Amino acid sequence: MTMTISGLFWVVGLMLVTAVLAVILRKARQKFGREANNEVAGQVFTIVGGVNVVVAAFVLISLFDATDSADENNYQEANSLVAVQWASDSLAEPARTKIGELTQAYATEVAEQEWPDLRSGTPVSDRGWELLTQLQNQIEGVPTKSDREEDSRVEASTQLWNVYQARQVRLNSAGSGVSAVVWFAILVGSVMSIGLMFMFGGPGVYSYAVIVSMLSGAIALLLFAIYQLQNPFSGGANIGPDAFVAALSRLSRGG
């Protein structure tokens, strides 16, 4: 089931459920939906619905920003990895060749092994950290015979530190998501907002059902968007390993 079909299923499904419930409650002539409730229910709905929309909108905007930051961070990590190999071109053998092999191995590990784990939300293996540690040992242990070689070694070490930092940010962004407390607040607020709509009165039963279903559909759409964006490497965002695939191509050609 594609994301679009899944989203339509949940949005339309909730709209139909609330519309049918609105018609049943109105025709049953229960106390729900009387015009006398409109003033009080309207004031409460303004507060409850407003707070819920503000919280949900804030979460959604934060997730949009997190997705953009995650994509930018991936390219920063991949570009820094390429810069490590560039800087090592001035170093002596066999360190230069070994550094080139390790940078390619790291890019391959991220693109082929780590990315499926990022998408599924499972912890990645420590293989990536081990490769970076080996890179660090190679860079720190390489002998230098001139100022140019020493500058290259320092530059490679600096770029490797950038890879370390970007990698940690990438792993953190995959496991951050939306906390259970925030989900609880949004879901309860959504239920309260829809429930208050059944307290309103109106002249037409079916027009009233349409209004309630539209509100529930909008809330369902908002919740679905939040759910899809809580992991930038899957769902609606679905950031791919393009940055590392491109970096691997450059690394295999020697930069």
Secondary structure, 3 states (H helix, E strand, C coil): CCHHHHHHHHHHHHHHHHHHHHHHHHHCCCCCCCHHHHHHHHHHHHHHHHHHHHHHHHHHHHHHHHHHHHHHHHHHHHHHHHHHHHHHCCCCCCHHHHHHHHHHHHHHHHHHHHHHHHHHCCCCCCHHHHHHHHHHHHHHHCCCCCHHHHHHHHHHHHHHHHHHHHHHHHHHHHHHCCCHHHHHHHHHHHHHHHHHHCCCCCCCHHHHHHHHHHHHHHHHHHHHHHHHHCCCCCCCCCCCCHHHHHHHHHHHCCC
